[in-house]
Amino acid sequence: MTSIKDPQKLSMKTAIRLFNLTIAPTASLVYRLADTSLLIEDLQKPLNLVKTVSYEECLRTWEGKFADIDDDFFSTRAMTDDTWKGLDRRNRHLLTRFAIHGFHRKKCLSGGYHEPNEICRSWRATDISSFSGYFMDIHECQFIMKPKKIGGVAAVESARGLGERIGRPLEAGSMPRNPDSRSRPNVFIAIPISDPQIHSKVREVQRRFVEALPKAEKYMESTRKHHVTLNLTAIDDDRIGEICALFKEHIKEIVASPALSNFENSQLHLKDIDNFDSQEVIFCKLSATGFDINAVFDKLNDFLKTAKLPLLHRAELSTHVTLFKLRGRRAFSAEDWKKLRKVYHEVKKENIDFGVQPVGEIQLLHMMLPKDHNGYYAELATSLAKKSLLSRESFDELHRECCVLPLGPSSGSS
């Protein structure tokens, strides 16, 4: 009998019986389990394709599928504790694509995209019959992509191998260190949004969503963490000290550059709301006065190049302040979504002016380290020469109404 300790020798049929899986697992469950966006969304955004009627209809179809998922699924151990994903965590989007769509195998079978290696050639005549079929050496194919029309845009990919581009999924420490690699970001550069009046207006809008749908409260973005992201990257822990020193050196030049010539008087104006990912993310729109956000982004990319860190393309950055995000949390019925959208359209019509935030500093922040005592991201470095952090007591006093009190009706909202 095949040992279950060796997944390479475990047949797919045996695994399905062993783990009590259906023969054809529901794709919607796999998407939620992997916490990943839809393939059509991943194609539309980077290629900046027009959102056609068919595109919107496809999204609505998927929303219906996600809405049909039993709420109990989201409280299962696999959904509440993701430590089992282990080393594959950073590559989950790609692996989900392979598992759901058979993306790589379809390209091999087509014969017109690239020259497959031996294992893929064998798939031409036989079906995948083991766990290893999805993971074993699929990155060894030499991609020599030909122009292929995708939604009217020619998509061309040329790489020496998929494994070299994203790292081998099953090996520890395998993420590439090339500046152009796609390591999972853990550090970002931002401007803090700390004005209590802005926080108060944001909370009032959040409260309206919560009053319409109380269970949405846990998905609201805490105003304690509000910021505007200017750039982001991935830094190995053993390089944090080095990168902080480089940031302090370069940020002085950036602040003194023409892009920020009026830095001391620059401001961010937050007005109106918008959304992306089919209203899974609702955010405040903003405009800058006294500096050019795109120019600052380019300057920060120059810093990342100097530090030999992964880069973000400008088209991938949307400057905004998040109100709430529901991505990967589809515990809402069609009726729930209807309530949320009703509030969204009401708020959208009001064109709310949230206020103006002076740009006092630019920070280098870490996503994964513990938050400070005021609930804000761990600060690695700042553009300020001197800075004192508000004590917990002072913060709670200053931000009592906008950050401390709960969002629900008990907070005294009308």
NORVEN-V472450 format. One record per helix or strand of 3 or more residues. SS is the DSSP state (~ for helix, > for strand). FROM is the first residue (numbers start at 1). TO is the last residue. If there is no record, write none. Layout:
# NORVEN-V472450
ss:from:to
SS:FROM:TO
SS:FROM:TO
This chain:
# NORVEN-V472450
ss:from:to
~:7:9
~:12:18
~:27:34
~:39:47
~:53:67
~:71:75
~:77:80
~:83:101
~:103:110
~:118:123
~:132:135
~:138:140
>:148:150
>:153:155
~:162:166
>:187:192
~:196:212
~:214:219
~:223:225
>:227:233
~:237:255
~:258:260
~:263:265
>:267:276
>:281:289
~:293:306
~:314:316
>:321:325
~:334:350
>:353:358
>:363:366
>:378:382
~:392:398
~:400:404
~:409:411
